[in-house]
Amino acid sequence: MKFPLTTLVCALALTGCANHAARERLGIEDTSVLKSGIGASQNEAAGAANPQWVNTYASIKGNRATLASLQTRLDQSPGDKTDYFHAKAQCWIEAARQASNAHDDWGFVEEAIGQAAMITMSLERGTPVSAVNPALRTVSTVRPDLWNIVNAIKADSAVVHCPPAQRPLACAEVELMQAGHDAWTRGFANAETRLPEVRENLRKSAETVLQCKQAIRPASTPAPLPEKITLRADSLFHFDGSDVAAILPGGKLRLNAVALDLKKIPAARKLKITGYTDRLGSDAYNLRLSLLRARTVEQYLRTRGVTLPIIVQGQGSASPRVECKQTKRDELVRCLAPNRRVELELADTAS
């Protein structure tokens, strides 16, 4: 069942008033968690560690050094630091740190670090990342109604246009998973204390999506697509990458949004895609890299249903936007970032 975001915002502004036990209010359906006292099981169905879990997580050290190293890698990973996947990895790190400081020895620290590491490695490599929340051994599902709201927000196509809505959504998912861990350890009251922040993050996300919709579609007149769109290569591709597999998760979100708009453009228009690099490297290499990236953007847009006539070209290091004179390579690479780009320009087919 689908709910309008306006309905979800109103629902999230309310607070639960039922005078029942915390366990009952959490809506837990896992019978092994609900069972207590004599006869309560500690077998695999109830969450006992199995060989698969040990092989996956036993090698993870949930100490400060591990968390600090993972934090550094996430900070240095390419792409937009405010997007959904960066935010989700960060919230998993924070959940692991919080559980570690609380001396939680049930395995959640290792699982949280594992989730953060998996996302971070995908961001580093530029490989696809799934937005689906995994089934973790130490987490039971709580508050199915809030999970329905999570899924309703994620299903709204406007989320990809709205980076400010992505962070609270991602963190709400992690917080709800952490509440599920509290319930799994029978800490039902602790699980409930996390819910106000979950609700607040979901409310922020839903409201922000609505605001983005209003900004993108003011009144009844759609905002016209700019004649030229410039996409930073550092936000589109993994370093030195040029094929579809090298497109970063944040880059895919941006291209998905562009494709949605381009599919509304009349057939009398054509699209020119031009790739550019910075001046580092040989002219031949830069010309090839810029062309490959432009072709990859064309290929990606085609797979998303764009049927406009498309002209693709690579210009290498031509037409730089900035001139840089730094002597240290790292500083020079950062300064030259605006020159590494892919430009999409609309024109009439007759021109």
C-alpha positions in Angstrom: 0.0 0.0 0.0 1.3 3.4 -1.0 0.9 6.5 1.2 1.3 10.1 0.1 4.3 11.8 1.7 2.1 14.4 3.2 0.3 11.6 5.1 3.6 10.2 6.3 4.7 13.6 7.6 1.5 14.0 9.6 1.8 10.5 11.0 5.5 11.0 12.0 4.5 14.2 13.9 2.4 12.2 16.3 3.6 10.2 19.3 2.5 6.8 20.5 0.3 6.9 23.6 -0.6 3.2 24.1 -0.1 2.1 27.7 1.4 -1.3 26.9 4.6 -3.0 27.7 7.6 -1.8 25.7 8.0 -5.2 24.1 4.4 -5.1 22.8 4.7 -1.6 21.5 7.7 -2.6 19.4 5.6 -4.9 17.3 8.1 -7.7 17.4 7.1 -10.7 15.3 10.2 -12.9 16.0 8.9 -15.7 18.3 12.4 -16.5 19.5 12.8 -13.0 20.9 9.4 -12.9 22.4 10.0 -16.2 24.3 11.6 -15.8 27.7 12.0 -17.8 30.9 12.2 -21.6 31.1 12.5 -23.1 27.7 13.9 -20.0 26.0 16.2 -21.3 23.2 19.7 -20.3 22.4 19.9 -22.3 19.2 20.7 -21.0 15.7 17.1 -20.1 15.1 17.3 -17.8 18.1 20.4 -16.1 16.9 23.3 -18.2 18.0 26.4 -17.8 15.9 26.8 -20.3 13.1 29.9 -21.1 11.0 28.8 -18.6 8.3 28.6 -15.8 10.7 31.9 -16.7 12.3 33.6 -16.8 8.9 32.2 -13.4 7.9 32.6 -11.4 11.1 35.0 -13.2 13.5 38.1 -11.5 11.9 36.7 -8.0 12.5 38.2 -6.3 15.4 35.8 -3.9 17.0 38.3 -1.6 18.6 39.1 2.1 18.3 41.9 1.6 15.8 39.7 -0.3 13.4 37.0 2.3 13.6 39.5 5.2 13.2 41.0 3.5 10.1 37.5 2.9 8.6 36.5 6.5 9.3 39.7 7.7 7.5 38.9 5.5 4.5 35.3 6.8 4.3 36.5 10.4 4.6 38.8 9.9 1.7 36.4 7.9 -0.5 35.4 9.7 -3.7 32.0 11.1 -4.5 29.5 13.4 -2.7 29.9 13.1 1.0 26.3 14.0 1.6 24.7 11.3 -0.5 22.8 8.3 0.8 25.6 5.7 0.8 28.2 8.0 2.5 25.6 8.8 5.1 24.7 5.2 5.7 28.3 4.1 6.1 28.9 7.0 8.5 25.9 6.0 10.6 27.0 2.4 10.7 30.4 3.6 12.0 28.7 5.7 14.7 26.4 2.7 15.6 29.5 0.5 16.0 31.3 3.1 18.0 28.3 3.5 20.3 27.9 -0.2 20.8 31.6 -0.7 21.4 31.7 2.1 24.1 28.7 0.3 25.8 30.8 -2.9 25.8 28.2 -4.7 23.7 29.7 -8.2 23.1 26.8 -9.8 21.3 28.3 -9.4 17.8 26.5 -6.2 16.7 29.8 -4.2 16.8 31.3 -6.6 14.2 28.2 -6.5 12.1 28.0 -2.7 12.1 31.7 -2.4 11.2 31.1 -5.0 8.4 28.2 -3.0 6.9 30.2 0.2 7.0 33.3 -1.5 5.5 31.3 -3.0 2.7 29.8 0.3 1.7 33.1 2.1 2.0 34.9 -0.4 -0.1 32.2 -0.1 -2.8 32.6 3.7 -2.8 36.4 3.3 -3.1 36.2 0.9 -6.0 33.2 2.6 -7.7 31.2 -0.6 -7.6 27.4 -0.7 -7.2 26.0 -0.6 -3.7 22.7 -2.1 -2.7 20.3 0.1 -0.7 18.6 -3.0 0.7 19.1 -3.5 4.4 20.6 -6.9 5.2 19.2 -9.5 7.6 21.7 -9.5 10.5 22.1 -12.2 13.1 21.9 -9.8 16.1 19.0 -7.7 14.8 15.2 -8.4 15.0 12.6 -6.4 13.2 10.9 -3.8 15.4 8.2 -1.3 14.5 7.1 -2.7 11.1 5.0 0.5 10.7 8.2 2.6 10.7 9.8 0.3 8.2 6.8 0.7 5.9 7.4 4.5 6.1 11.1 4.0 5.3 10.2 1.9 2.2 7.6 4.5 1.2 10.1 7.3 1.2 12.7 5.2 -0.6 10.2 4.3 -3.3 9.5 8.0 -4.1 11.5 8.8 -7.2 12.0 12.4 -6.0 14.6 11.1 -3.4 17.2 10.8 -6.1 16.8 14.6 -6.9 17.0 15.5 -3.2 20.4 14.8 -1.5 19.4 16.7 1.8 16.6 14.0 2.3 19.0 11.1 1.9 21.1 11.4 5.0 18.2 11.4 7.6 16.7 8.5 5.7 19.8 6.4 5.7 20.5 7.2 9.4 16.9 6.3 10.3 17.4 2.9 8.8 20.6 2.3 10.8 19.0 3.5 14.0 16.0 1.3 13.5 18.4 -1.7 12.9 20.1 -0.7 16.2 16.8 -0.7 18.0 16.2 -4.1 16.5 19.5 -5.2 18.1 18.4 -3.9 21.5 15.2 -5.9 21.1 17.3 -9.0 20.1 19.2 -8.7 23.4 15.9 -8.3 25.2 16.6 -4.6 25.9 13.1 -3.6 24.9 13.2 -0.3 26.9 16.5 0.6 25.3 15.0 -0.1 21.9 12.1 2.3 22.6 14.4 5.1 23.5 15.9 5.1 20.0 12.5 5.5 18.3 11.9 9.3 18.7 15.2 10.0 16.8 14.1 7.4 14.1 10.7 9.2 13.8 12.4 12.6 13.7 14.8 11.6 10.9 12.0 10.0 8.9 9.9 13.2 9.3 12.9 15.3 8.2 13.5 13.1 5.2 9.8 13.1 4.1 9.4 16.8 4.6 12.6 17.5 2.6 11.4 15.4 -0.3 8.2 17.4 -0.4 10.2 20.6 -0.4 12.4 19.3 -3.2 9.3 18.4 -5.2 8.0 21.9 -4.8 11.3 23.3 -5.9 11.7 21.0 -8.9 8.0 21.4 -10.0 6.8 24.8 -8.9 3.1 25.2 -9.4 1.9 23.3 -12.4 4.8 24.3 -14.7 7.8 22.1 -14.8 11.1 23.8 -14.5 12.9 23.8 -17.9 16.1 21.8 -18.3 19.2 23.9 -18.6 20.7 24.2 -22.1 24.0 23.0 -20.6 24.6 20.6 -17.7 28.1 20.2 -16.3 28.9 17.1 -14.3 32.1 16.9 -12.3 34.0 13.8 -13.3 35.2 13.3 -9.7 31.6 12.9 -8.7 30.7 10.7 -11.7 33.6 8.2 -12.0 36.0 6.3 -9.8 39.6 7.7 -10.1 41.0 7.1 -13.6 37.8 5.1 -14.5 35.8 5.5 -17.6 33.4 2.5 -18.1 29.9 1.9 -16.6 31.4 -0.2 -13.8 33.5 2.9 -12.7 30.4 5.2 -12.3 30.1 6.1 -8.6 26.8 5.5 -6.7 26.3 9.3 -6.4 27.1 9.6 -10.1 24.3 7.1 -11.0 21.8 9.1 -8.9 22.8 12.3 -10.7 22.5 10.6 -14.2 19.2 9.0 -13.2 17.8 12.4 -12.5 19.2 13.8 -15.7 17.7 10.9 -17.7 14.3 11.5 -16.2 14.4 15.2 -17.4 15.9 14.3 -20.8 13.1 11.8 -21.6 10.7 14.8 -21.5 12.6 16.8 -24.1 10.9 17.0 -27.5 12.4 14.9 -30.3 13.3 18.0 -32.2 16.3 18.5 -29.8 19.6 16.7 -29.8 22.1 16.2 -27.0 25.9 16.8 -27.3 28.0 15.0 -24.7 31.6 16.3 -24.3 34.2 14.9 -22.0 37.1 16.9 -20.6 40.2 16.1 -18.5 42.7 18.2 -16.6 46.2 18.9 -18.1 48.0 16.1 -16.2 49.0 13.2 -18.4 49.8 13.0 -22.1 47.5 14.6 -24.7 46.7 11.2 -26.2 45.8 9.7 -22.9 43.6 12.6 -21.9 41.8 12.7 -25.3 41.0 9.0 -25.0 39.9 9.2 -21.4 37.6 12.2 -22.1 36.0 10.4 -25.1 35.5 7.1 -23.2 33.8 8.9 -20.3 31.5 10.8 -22.7 30.6 7.5 -24.4 29.9 5.9 -21.0 27.5 8.7 -20.1 25.7 8.2 -23.4 25.5 4.5 -22.8 24.1 5.0 -19.3 21.5 7.5 -20.5 20.4 5.1 -23.2 19.9 2.3 -20.7 17.6 4.7 -18.8 15.4 5.3 -21.8 16.8 8.5 -23.4 16.1 8.4 -27.1 17.3 11.8 -28.2 19.9 12.0 -31.0 23.3 12.1 -29.2 26.6 13.4 -30.4 29.6 12.3 -28.3 33.1 13.8 -28.3 36.2 14.0 -26.2 38.2 17.2 -25.9 41.0 16.1 -23.5 42.4 19.0 -21.6 41.0 21.7 -23.9 38.9 24.6 -22.6 40.1 24.5 -19.0 37.8 26.2 -16.5 40.6 27.0 -14.0 44.4 27.5 -14.2 46.5 26.1 -11.4 50.1 26.6 -10.4 50.5 24.5 -7.3 53.7 22.6 -7.0 52.5 19.8 -4.7 50.7 17.2 -6.8 47.8 16.6 -4.3 47.1 20.3 -4.1 47.3 20.6 -7.9 45.0 17.7 -8.5 42.4 19.3 -6.2 42.7 22.7 -7.8 42.3 21.2 -11.3 39.1 19.3 -10.3 36.7 21.7 -12.2 38.5 20.9 -15.5 37.7 17.2 -15.1 34.1 17.2 -16.3 31.4 15.9 -18.7 29.2 18.5 -20.3 25.7 17.8 -21.7 24.4 20.5 -24.1 21.0 20.6 -25.8 20.6 22.0 -29.3 18.1 21.9 -32.1 18.5 19.0 -34.5 18.7 21.5 -37.4 21.8 23.2 -36.0 
